[in-house]
């Protein structure tokens, strides 16, 4: 996924993305609830140039 705005997504959005096995490039991942931070750290190792902030979770 390139240049995507994935702001304000809950846990379901992250699980769907993880199942797709997509890499993230220059994406915005702001204000995500659930385990947003954990998702980015553990399930999406190919994150490049993304804006990640204001996420809740472990």
N, C-alpha and C positions, 0 to 999 in steps of 0.2 A: 504494500500500500504506500503510495507516495503522495505527499502533500494533503493528507486527509485531516479533517477537523473532527477529532473524536472526543470533543468536550461534553461534559455532563452525562456521561454514560454510566449506568449502574453495572452491577455484577454480570447481568445477562449479556450485555454488550461485549464485555471482555471475554466471556467464555466462548461466545460465537466467533470472535476474532481468533482466539487461540485454536479453535477447532479447524479454522481455515488454514492455519499454519503460515499466515502472512507475515512478512517482514515489514517493518515500519521505517519510512524515510521521510524526514521533514514533516512529521505529523504533529498536531497539537493534541495533547492529552491533558486537559485541564479540568478541574472540578469533578473528577470521577469518584464515585462512592464505592462501597464494597471493598474489595481487595485490589483496588487500582494500582497502588504502589507495588504490592507483591506481584501482581501480574506482570508489570513491566520488568521487574527485577528477575523473576524466575521463569516466566513463560515466553518472553519475547526477547531472546538474546540479540536479535538483529535489529536493534533500534539505533538509527543514525540521524543526527540533527533534529531530534524531536524536542518540542517544548512540553515538559512534564512538570506540573505544579498543582498545588492545592488538592492533592489526592489524599483520601483517607484510607486507612487500612494498615496492615502489618508491613 
